Amino acid sequence: MKRYTDEELLVLLNDTESDRAERKQSFKGDTPKKAREAVCAFSNDLPDYNEPGVLFIGAIDNGTPSNEPITDELLRKLGDMKTDGNILPLPVLSVEKRILKGAEMAVVTVMPSDMPPVKYAGRIWLRTGPRRAIANEQEERILNEKRRYKNLPFDICPVPTASVSDLSKLIFENEYLPSAFAADVLEENGRQYEERLASCKMLVSLENPAPTLLGLLAIGKSPQVFIPGACIQFLRIDGTELADPVVDEENIGGALVDLLRRTDDKLKAHNRSMVDITSNATHNIENPYPVPAIQQIIYNAVLHRTYEKTNAPIRVYWFNDRIEIYSPGGPYGYVTSENFGQPGITDYRNPNIADVLKTYGYVQAFGRGIAVARREMQKNGNPEPEFQVNQNTVLCILRGK
C-alpha cells in the first residue's frame, strides 16, 4: 500500500479544491459519519485516478492545523472504520500519526477499491471536487464497469452453467435489497432487475449475465446444484467416537439465509437446557454450550472456507462431550497457522460473502467471531475453544461443561 511522503501530503493538505483529500478539525460530533462517507467516496475513485485519497484529522478546511490531540484511542477509532462493517465491501486503508506544518495530524490513506461500487449505510458516496455526493444511476453504472475482473476474488467469479432463472427474485427484492440499501435509495432506483443484480455482484454484468458464486450463494434457488459443497453436514452422535451410533443427521443446504436459519434451529434443538433447583433458592437454567459461541464458529466457517476446487461441506459433529466443526480450506492471506485466532489478525478469502453476511445481520463487525466465541464459552463455564489448523482444514473443538 502506498505511503505518501510529507511533501506529497502537504500538497494534498493545501489543495482545498482537491477531490483526493478531506480535512476534519476533530473526530467528534458527526465527523465519524462524515469520515466514513469520505472513505467510501475515496474507495469508489470515480475519476479513476488509481491513487489513494487522504482524510486528515486535525486540520481545518484551509489546511491549517487545529492542534487536535492525536491519541492512541483516536487512531484506534479511525482504524475501526475498516472493520466495523459499515463500509462494504471492506475498504483498504491505513491510519498513522504524522507531523505536518509543525503539528500532529491523523492521516487516513484510502486505496481505490477493486470491487466498486462501495457503500456506506446503504448509499454509494463519491467525491465531486471538494464535496461528497451520492452516486446517481449513471455514476453507479460507471463504477460497475470499473470492476477489475482480472483480479476478482473467487466469490464473484462467474458460474457459466447457471442462468438468471437460477436466482430467486423473491429473496433478492424482499430480503437482500431492503437490507443492503437505504429505503430512499431503493425508491428512487428505476433500474431493471438484471441491472440491480449486476450492481450487487450477483451477475457478472449485463453483457455477460452469468450468475456469480456470490449470487448463487446469497439468493440462489438451489445453490448446491452448482456448488455441491456449499452446505453443512450435521451429525449428532450418541457417544464420543465417530463410530458410535448416529441419532440425528442432516445435510443442510439452500441459500445463505435459509442455510444458516436451519442450522441455528438444529443447534438449538440439540442444546437441551438443564434446570438446577437445588443449589439456589431460585432455579438456574444451564445450557451445555452457549449457542452464540457455536453460531460464531459456524458463521466463520461459512465466511472463510474455500469454495474453489472442492466439494467438501462444512461438517458439524456433535458428540456427547464435544462439538467438532470442520471448515474446508486452511488460513488465508495474513492469517497463518501460527497466528490463527490472535486478536486483530484477520483476512478475507471471500470478501463479498463477508458483505452479504453483514448485510443479512449474521456478522455485526468483522474480525470478532473467535473472540466472541471465547467470551461466551468462558461465561457459560466451558473450556476455551480449541483450534487445529493446517493448510487444508480448520477444526474447532468446543467442549461441554
C-alpha positions in Angstrom: 0.0 0.0 0.0 1.3 3.4 -0.9 2.7 5.6 1.9 2.8 9.3 1.0 5.8 11.4 1.8 5.4 14.5 3.9 5.8 16.6 0.8 3.0 14.8 -1.0 0.8 15.0 2.0 1.4 18.8 2.2 0.4 19.2 -1.4 -2.9 17.4 -0.7 -3.5 19.2 2.6 -3.1 22.7 0.9 -5.2 22.0 -2.2 -8.6 22.9 -0.9 -10.2 22.1 -4.3 -8.8 18.6 -4.5 -11.2 15.6 -4.7 -8.4 13.4 -3.2 -8.3 15.0 0.2 -10.6 15.9 3.0 -9.9 17.7 6.2 -11.6 17.4 9.6 -10.8 19.5 12.7 -11.5 16.6 15.1 -13.3 13.3 15.3 -16.2 14.5 17.3 -19.9 15.2 16.7 -21.0 14.0 13.3 -17.4 13.6 12.0 -17.3 9.8 12.4 -20.2 9.6 10.0 -18.8 12.1 7.5 -15.4 10.4 7.7 -16.9 7.1 6.7 -18.7 8.8 3.8 -15.3 10.1 2.7 -13.6 6.7 3.0 -16.4 5.3 0.9 -16.0 8.0 -1.7 -12.2 7.6 -1.9 -12.7 3.8 -2.3 -15.0 4.3 -5.3 -12.5 6.6 -7.1 -15.0 7.7 -9.7 -12.4 9.8 -11.7 -10.2 6.7 -11.9 -7.1 8.3 -10.5 -5.8 4.9 -9.2 -4.2 6.9 -6.4 -5.1 6.8 -2.7 -7.3 9.5 -1.2 -6.5 11.0 2.2 -8.5 12.0 5.2 -6.8 14.4 7.6 -7.9 14.6 11.2 -6.5 17.7 12.9 -6.8 20.3 10.1 -9.4 22.9 9.4 -10.8 23.5 5.9 -7.9 25.6 4.6 -5.3 23.1 5.8 -4.2 24.9 8.9 -3.6 22.6 11.9 -6.3 22.6 14.5 -3.9 21.2 17.2 -6.3 18.3 18.0 -4.5 15.8 20.3 -3.8 12.6 18.2 -4.2 9.9 20.8 -3.9 6.1 20.5 -7.7 6.0 21.2 -8.3 8.3 18.2 -6.1 6.2 15.9 -8.0 3.1 17.1 -11.4 4.6 16.3 -10.1 5.6 12.9 -8.8 2.1 12.3 -12.3 0.7 13.3 -13.7 2.3 10.1 -12.0 -0.5 8.2 -13.6 -3.5 10.0 -16.8 -2.3 11.7 -18.8 -3.5 8.7 -20.5 -0.2 7.9 -18.5 0.3 4.7 -19.0 -2.6 2.2 -17.0 -4.1 0.5 -14.4 -3.6 3.2 -12.1 -0.7 2.4 -8.3 -0.9 2.3 -6.9 1.9 4.4 -4.0 2.7 6.7 -4.0 5.0 9.8 -1.0 6.8 11.1 0.1 9.9 13.1 2.2 12.4 11.1 3.8 15.7 11.9 2.6 18.3 9.2 3.1 22.0 9.5 4.6 21.5 12.9 1.6 19.8 14.3 0.3 16.3 14.9 -2.4 15.0 12.5 -4.0 11.7 11.9 -3.7 10.6 8.3 -6.1 8.0 6.9 -4.9 6.8 3.5 -7.6 5.0 1.4 -6.9 2.8 -1.6 -9.2 2.7 -4.6 -11.4 -0.4 -4.4 -11.0 -3.2 -7.0 -14.7 -4.1 -6.4 -16.8 -0.9 -6.7 -19.4 0.3 -6.0 -18.6 0.7 -2.3 -21.5 1.6 0.0 -21.7 3.3 3.4 -25.0 2.9 5.2 -26.7 1.7 2.1 -25.5 4.6 -0.1 -22.8 4.9 -2.7 -20.7 8.0 -1.9 -18.5 9.8 -4.4 -16.1 12.8 -4.4 -17.3 15.7 -6.7 -14.5 18.3 -6.4 -14.1 19.2 -2.8 -17.6 17.8 -1.9 -19.1 14.4 -1.2 -22.3 13.3 -3.1 -24.4 10.2 -3.5 -24.0 8.5 -6.8 -26.7 8.8 -9.4 -27.8 6.0 -11.7 -25.2 6.7 -14.5 -22.3 7.1 -12.0 -23.2 3.8 -10.5 -23.1 2.1 -13.9 -19.6 3.6 -14.4 -18.5 2.1 -11.1 -19.8 -1.3 -12.1 -17.8 -1.1 -15.3 -14.7 -0.2 -13.4 -14.6 -3.5 -11.6 -11.3 -5.2 -12.3 -12.4 -8.7 -13.4 -8.9 -10.0 -13.9 -8.2 -9.8 -10.2 -11.5 -10.9 -8.9 -11.8 -12.9 -5.7 -13.3 -16.3 -6.4 -16.6 -15.4 -4.7 -17.6 -13.1 -7.6 -16.3 -15.2 -10.4 -19.0 -16.4 -12.9 -20.7 -19.8 -12.8 -21.2 -20.3 -16.5 -23.6 -23.3 -16.2 -26.1 -21.2 -14.2 -28.5 -18.6 -15.5 -30.6 -15.7 -14.1 -33.5 -18.0 -13.7 -31.5 -19.9 -11.0 -31.6 -16.8 -8.8 -34.5 -16.0 -6.6 -36.1 -12.7 -7.4 -38.2 -13.0 -4.2 -35.2 -13.3 -1.9 -33.3 -10.5 -3.8 -36.1 -8.0 -3.7 -37.8 -8.9 -0.3 -34.7 -9.7 1.8 -31.4 -8.6 0.3 -32.2 -5.2 -1.2 -34.0 -3.8 1.8 -31.1 -4.9 4.0 -28.4 -3.6 1.6 -29.7 -0.2 0.6 -31.4 2.7 2.3 -35.2 3.0 1.6 -34.9 6.3 -0.2 -32.2 4.9 -2.5 -34.5 2.0 -3.4 -37.5 4.3 -4.0 -35.5 6.4 -6.5 -34.0 3.5 -8.3 -35.6 2.9 -11.7 -33.2 0.2 -13.0 -34.4 -3.2 -14.2 -33.9 -6.4 -12.3 -30.8 -7.6 -14.2 -29.1 -4.2 -13.7 -29.7 -4.4 -10.0 -28.3 -7.9 -9.9 -25.1 -6.8 -11.7 -24.8 -3.8 -9.4 -24.9 -6.1 -6.3 -22.3 -8.5 -7.9 -25.0 -11.3 -8.2 -24.4 -11.2 -12.0 -21.1 -10.6 -13.8 -22.6 -7.8 -16.0 -25.5 -7.0 -18.3 -23.3 -8.1 -21.3 -22.4 -11.4 -19.5 -25.4 -12.2 -17.4 -23.9 -15.3 -15.8 -24.6 -15.5 -12.0 -21.6 -15.2 -9.8 -20.8 -17.6 -7.0 -21.9 -14.9 -4.6 -25.3 -14.6 -6.4 -25.9 -18.3 -6.2 -25.0 -18.5 -2.5 -26.8 -15.3 -1.5 -30.1 -15.7 -3.5 -29.9 -18.9 -5.4 -32.9 -21.2 -5.6 -30.7 -24.3 -5.3 -27.1 -23.3 -4.9 -25.9 -26.9 -4.2 -26.8 -27.9 -7.8 -23.9 -25.8 -8.9 -21.7 -25.7 -5.7 -22.2 -29.1 -4.1 -20.0 -28.4 -1.1 -21.8 -25.2 -0.1 -23.8 -27.0 2.6 -23.4 -28.0 6.3 -23.3 -31.7 7.2 -24.7 -32.2 10.7 -24.3 -35.4 12.8 -25.5 -35.9 16.3 -23.5 -38.9 17.7 -24.6 -40.7 20.8 -21.1 -41.3 22.1 -17.6 -39.9 21.9 -16.3 -41.6 18.8 -17.2 -41.2 15.2 -18.1 -44.9 15.0 -20.8 -44.6 17.8 -24.5 -44.5 16.8 -25.8 -41.5 14.9 -29.1 -40.3 16.4 -29.7 -37.3 14.0 -28.2 -36.3 10.7 -29.0 -33.7 8.1 -27.3 -32.3 5.0 -28.4 -28.6 5.3 -28.5 -26.6 2.1 -30.2 -23.7 0.5 -29.1 -20.1 0.0 -27.1 -18.5 2.8 -30.0 -17.1 4.9 -32.0 -20.4 4.7 -28.9 -22.5 5.4 -28.0 -20.5 8.5 -31.5 -20.3 9.8 -32.0 -24.0 9.5 -28.6 -24.6 11.1 -29.5 -22.3 14.0 -32.7 -24.3 14.6 -30.8 -27.6 14.6 -28.3 -26.3 17.1 -31.0 -25.0 19.5 -32.9 -28.3 19.2 -29.9 -30.3 20.4 -28.6 -27.9 23.0 -31.0 -29.1 25.7 -31.3 -26.9 28.8 -30.8 -28.3 32.3 -32.6 -26.8 35.2 -30.9 -26.7 38.6 -33.4 -26.4 41.5 -31.1 -27.5 44.4 -28.1 -25.1 44.6 -30.1 -21.8 44.9 -33.4 -20.5 46.2 -34.3 -19.8 42.6 -33.8 -22.3 39.8 -31.0 -21.8 37.2 -31.3 -22.8 33.6 -28.0 -24.1 32.1 -27.0 -25.0 28.6 -24.3 -27.5 27.8 -22.9 -25.0 25.2 -23.6 -21.3 24.7 -25.4 -21.0 21.4 -23.7 -17.7 20.3 -20.3 -19.5 20.5 -21.4 -22.3 18.2 -23.0 -19.8 15.9 -19.9 -17.6 15.6 -17.7 -20.6 14.7 -20.2 -21.8 12.1 -20.6 -18.3 10.6 -16.8 -18.0 10.5 -16.7 -21.3 8.6 -19.2 -20.2 6.1 -17.4 -16.9 5.6 -13.7 -18.1 5.5 -14.0 -21.6 3.9 -12.8 -22.2 0.4 -15.4 -22.8 -2.2 -12.8 -23.3 -5.0 -11.9 -26.8 -6.3 -13.6 -28.7 -3.5 -17.0 -30.4 -2.9 -16.3 -30.8 0.8 -19.1 -29.4 3.1 -18.7 -27.7 6.5 -19.0 -30.6 9.0 -20.6 -30.2 12.4 -20.2 -33.4 14.5 -21.9 -33.2 17.9 -20.6 -35.8 20.3 -21.7 -36.4 23.9 -18.7 -34.5 25.3 -17.8 -32.0 22.5 -18.7 -30.4 19.2 -16.3 -30.6 16.3 -16.7 -28.0 13.4 -14.6 -28.6 10.3 -14.1 -25.9 7.7 -12.6 -26.7 4.3 -9.6 -24.6 3.4 -6.8 -23.5 5.7 -5.6 -20.0 6.7 -5.6 -17.3 4.1 -3.5 -14.2 3.4 -2.1 -12.6 6.6 -3.6 -15.4 8.7 -1.2 -18.3 9.2 -1.3 -21.5 11.3 1.0 -19.7 13.8 -1.1 -16.5 14.3 -4.6 -18.0 13.8 -7.2 -16.7 16.3 -5.0 -13.9 17.6 -6.8 -10.6 18.2 -6.5 -8.2 15.2 -5.3 -10.9 12.8 -7.8 -11.4 10.0 -8.0 -11.6 6.2 -10.8 -12.4 3.8 -10.7 -15.2 1.2 -14.3 -14.3 0.4 -14.8 -10.6 0.9 -18.1 -10.4 -0.9 -19.6 -13.2 1.1 -18.5 -11.2 4.1 -20.5 -8.3 2.8 -23.6 -10.5 2.3 -23.4 -12.0 5.8 -23.0 -8.4 7.3 -26.0 -7.2 5.2 -28.2 -10.1 6.4 -27.1 -9.4 10.0 -25.1 -12.6 10.7 -21.9 -10.6 11.2 -22.1 -7.4 13.3 -18.4 -6.4 13.0 -15.6 -8.1 11.2 -12.7 -10.0 12.9 -14.5 -10.6 16.2 -16.1 -14.1 15.7 -13.4 -16.1 17.6 -13.2 -13.5 20.4 -16.9 -13.6 20.9 -16.9 -17.5 20.9 -14.2 -17.5 23.6 -16.0 -14.9 25.7 -19.3 -16.9 25.5 -17.7 -20.2 26.4 -16.0 -18.6 29.4 -19.3 -17.0 30.6 -21.0 -20.4 30.3 -18.3 -22.2 32.2 -17.0 -24.2 29.3 -13.3 -24.7 28.4 -11.8 -22.4 25.8 -12.3 -23.3 22.1 -9.5 -25.4 20.7 -8.3 -25.0 17.1 -6.3 -27.4 14.9 -5.2 -25.6 11.8 -3.4 -26.9 8.6 -3.2 -25.9 5.0 -6.4 -27.8 4.1 -8.7 -27.6 7.1 -9.6 -25.6 10.2 -11.0 -27.7 13.0 -12.6 -26.0 16.0 -13.5 -28.2 19.1 -16.0 -26.9 21.6 -16.0 -29.0 24.8 -19.0 -29.3 27.1 -19.1 -28.4 30.8 
